[in-house]
Amino acid sequence: MKIVVCIKHVPDVQSERRMEEGRLVRGEEDVLNELDENAVEAAVALVEDLGGEVIALCMGPEDAEDGVRRALQMGADSGVVVSDDALVGADVPTTARTLAAAVSKIGGAESGPGDVDLVITGMASLDAMTSMLPGALAAALHVPALTLAGSLEVSADEATITRSAGTVREVLSAPLPALVSVTDQANEPRYPNFAAMRAARKKPLDVWDLDDLGLPAGEPSIAVIDFTERPAREAGIIRTDAGEAGRDLAAWLVDHELV
């Protein structure tokens, strides 16, 4: 089985952000998107069970190789980074189109998944949290999408997921090739040991640009024009009960229209 797992190298969510020349500039400390670790774990576990290979795919700057190396440490067999100056600030449609072209190249096809059986993604990226990419990528590849999987089972020709929808538990299946996005409840990502870290250094990692994919540079159709930091929460009040705490609590509830 040939599985492509899409990952993202994201800025640390605690890092400073600012607008600069119409672009959202984040801190310098980048890490593998935490929610994508569940996607890597799902892919590696399937190949351990069914056989095959896992290719970690990431679109981003050159230092995104660090995120792919992390996926290789977790058990992916090879990696691909798509990096091009024209992709800076890419929106979801551009990202989906670019990743779809990369999946096609991995699968040996001009379009569609080729011999790739399954594409797995995380549920969202922590820097954007749109959760739009899985559906957009599936559409670009013309394959069915099974999203927000809490569990995943794959046979030779079908993928089946379970997911929660409010109080309902859904069981969905689709023929392969397909795309599946997994939640952070789907599994417990493994922590690579020292031997795995050393082995990852020898695994192949290719870097492609838009020319390698036969894609033109395009202008993003969606752009961040501004952002506002979430206001800091006000500090609470700690009172020593000298017989007045109950009265003070009642007054506070009334003042805040909670009773």
C-alpha positions in Angstrom: 0.0 0.0 0.0 1.3 3.4 -0.9 0.3 6.2 1.5 1.0 9.9 1.3 0.7 11.7 4.6 0.5 15.5 4.3 2.0 17.5 7.1 2.7 21.2 7.8 5.7 22.9 9.4 4.1 25.6 11.5 5.3 28.4 13.7 5.1 27.8 17.4 1.6 28.9 18.4 3.2 30.8 21.3 5.4 32.9 19.1 4.9 36.6 18.3 2.9 37.5 15.1 2.8 40.8 13.2 1.6 42.2 9.9 4.4 43.2 7.5 3.9 44.5 3.9 0.5 42.8 3.8 1.8 39.5 5.1 1.3 37.8 8.4 4.8 37.3 9.8 5.2 34.7 12.6 7.9 33.9 15.0 11.1 32.1 13.9 10.6 28.9 15.9 8.8 26.4 13.6 7.7 22.9 14.6 5.8 20.0 13.0 2.1 20.7 13.3 1.1 18.8 16.4 -2.2 17.6 14.9 -0.3 16.1 11.9 1.5 13.7 14.2 -1.7 11.8 14.4 -1.8 11.5 10.6 1.8 10.3 10.5 1.0 7.7 13.2 -2.1 6.5 11.4 -0.1 6.1 8.1 2.9 4.3 9.7 0.6 1.9 11.7 -1.3 1.0 8.5 1.9 0.2 6.7 3.2 -1.9 9.6 0.0 -3.9 9.4 -0.6 -4.1 5.7 2.9 -3.5 4.2 3.8 -0.8 1.8 5.4 2.7 2.1 4.7 6.0 3.7 5.7 9.3 1.9 5.6 12.4 4.1 4.7 15.5 2.0 5.0 19.1 3.1 4.6 22.4 1.3 6.5 25.3 2.9 9.8 27.1 3.2 13.1 25.2 2.9 13.3 24.7 6.7 10.1 22.7 6.4 12.6 19.8 5.9 12.8 19.8 9.7 9.1 18.9 9.9 9.5 16.1 7.3 12.5 14.8 9.2 10.3 14.5 12.2 7.9 12.4 10.2 10.7 10.2 9.0 11.8 9.7 12.6 8.3 8.5 13.4 8.5 5.9 10.7 7.7 7.4 7.3 9.9 5.9 4.5 10.7 9.0 2.5 9.8 12.7 2.3 9.1 15.4 -0.2 9.1 19.2 0.5 7.5 21.5 -2.1 9.2 24.9 -1.7 9.0 27.9 -4.0 9.1 31.7 -3.4 5.9 31.9 -5.4 4.1 29.9 -2.7 4.8 32.3 0.1 1.4 33.3 1.6 -0.5 30.6 -0.4 -4.2 30.3 0.3 -6.1 27.0 0.7 -7.0 26.6 -3.0 -3.4 27.2 -4.0 -2.1 24.8 -1.4 -4.6 22.1 -2.4 -3.7 22.5 -6.1 0.1 22.3 -5.3 -0.2 19.3 -3.0 -2.4 17.5 -5.5 0.2 18.0 -8.2 2.8 16.6 -5.8 0.7 13.6 -5.0 0.2 12.9 -8.7 4.0 13.1 -9.2 4.5 10.7 -6.3 1.9 8.4 -7.8 3.5 8.5 -11.3 0.4 10.2 -12.9 -0.2 13.5 -14.7 -3.3 14.1 -12.6 -5.2 12.3 -9.8 -3.5 10.0 -7.3 -1.9 7.5 -9.7 -0.7 4.5 -7.7 -1.2 6.3 -4.4 -3.8 4.3 -2.4 -4.4 6.7 0.4 -3.8 10.3 1.4 -3.9 11.0 5.1 -4.0 14.5 6.7 -4.4 15.9 10.2 -7.7 17.5 11.2 -6.3 21.1 11.1 -3.1 23.2 11.3 -2.6 25.0 14.6 -1.6 28.2 12.9 -4.8 28.6 10.8 -7.3 26.1 12.2 -9.5 26.3 9.1 -9.8 22.5 8.5 -10.5 23.3 4.9 -7.5 21.7 3.2 -8.6 18.0 3.4 -11.8 18.6 1.5 -10.1 20.9 -1.0 -7.2 18.4 -1.6 -9.6 15.5 -2.1 -11.5 17.6 -4.7 -8.3 18.5 -6.5 -7.4 14.8 -6.6 -10.9 13.7 -7.6 -11.1 11.2 -4.7 -13.6 10.7 -1.9 -12.9 12.3 1.4 -13.5 10.8 4.8 -12.9 13.6 7.4 -12.5 13.9 11.1 -11.8 10.2 11.7 -11.7 9.0 15.3 -10.6 5.6 14.1 -9.5 4.2 10.7 -9.5 0.8 9.2 -8.2 0.0 5.7 -8.6 -3.1 3.5 -7.2 -3.8 0.1 -9.9 -1.7 -1.6 -11.7 0.3 1.0 -11.2 2.7 3.9 -13.6 2.8 6.8 -13.7 5.5 9.6 -15.8 6.2 12.7 -16.4 9.7 13.8 -18.4 11.6 16.4 -21.1 14.0 15.2 -22.7 15.4 18.3 -24.4 12.6 20.1 -24.2 10.4 17.0 -21.4 8.0 16.1 -21.0 7.7 12.4 -19.4 4.9 10.4 -18.4 5.9 6.9 -16.5 4.0 4.1 -15.2 4.8 0.7 -13.4 2.9 -2.0 -9.6 3.5 -2.5 -8.0 5.7 -3.5 -9.3 8.1 -0.9 -8.3 10.9 1.4 -8.8 10.6 5.2 -8.3 13.3 7.8 -7.8 12.0 11.4 -8.5 13.8 14.7 -6.2 14.0 17.7 -8.4 11.2 19.2 -7.5 8.7 16.5 -4.3 7.4 18.1 -1.4 8.2 20.3 1.6 9.4 18.2 4.8 7.5 18.9 7.9 9.2 20.2 10.9 8.3 18.1 13.8 6.7 19.9 17.4 7.4 19.3 17.8 4.6 16.7 14.8 5.9 14.7 16.3 9.4 14.8 19.6 8.2 13.4 17.9 6.1 10.8 15.8 9.1 9.6 19.0 10.9 8.5 19.6 8.3 5.8 16.0 8.3 4.4 15.5 10.0 1.1 14.1 13.5 1.1 13.4 15.4 -2.1 12.8 19.1 -2.6 10.6 20.2 -5.5 9.6 23.6 -6.8 6.7 24.6 -9.0 8.7 23.9 -12.2 9.2 20.3 -11.0 5.4 20.0 -10.7 4.6 21.8 -14.0 2.6 24.4 -12.2 2.6 28.2 -12.9 2.9 30.7 -10.1 -0.4 32.2 -9.2 -1.8 34.9 -7.0 -3.7 33.8 -3.8 -7.4 34.5 -3.9 -7.6 34.8 -0.1 -5.3 36.9 2.0 -5.0 37.8 5.7 -5.4 41.6 5.8 -5.3 42.1 9.6 -5.5 40.2 12.9 -6.2 41.1 16.5 -4.7 39.4 19.5 -7.1 37.8 21.9 -7.5 40.2 24.8 -5.8 39.1 28.0 -8.2 37.7 30.7 -8.7 39.8 33.7 -7.2 38.4 36.9 -9.6 36.8 39.3 -10.1 37.8 43.0 -9.1 35.6 45.9 -10.9 36.5 49.1 -10.2 35.2 52.5 -13.5 34.1 54.1 -14.2 36.3 57.1 -17.9 35.6 57.0 -18.5 37.8 54.0 -17.5 35.5 51.1 -21.0 34.3 50.5 -22.4 37.8 50.3 -19.5 38.9 48.0 -20.1 35.9 45.7 -23.8 36.7 45.5 -23.1 40.3 44.6 -20.6 39.3 42.0 -23.1 37.0 40.3 -25.7 39.7 40.3 -23.2 42.3 38.9 -22.3 40.0 36.0 -25.9 39.1 35.3 -25.4 35.4 36.1 -28.4 35.1 38.4 
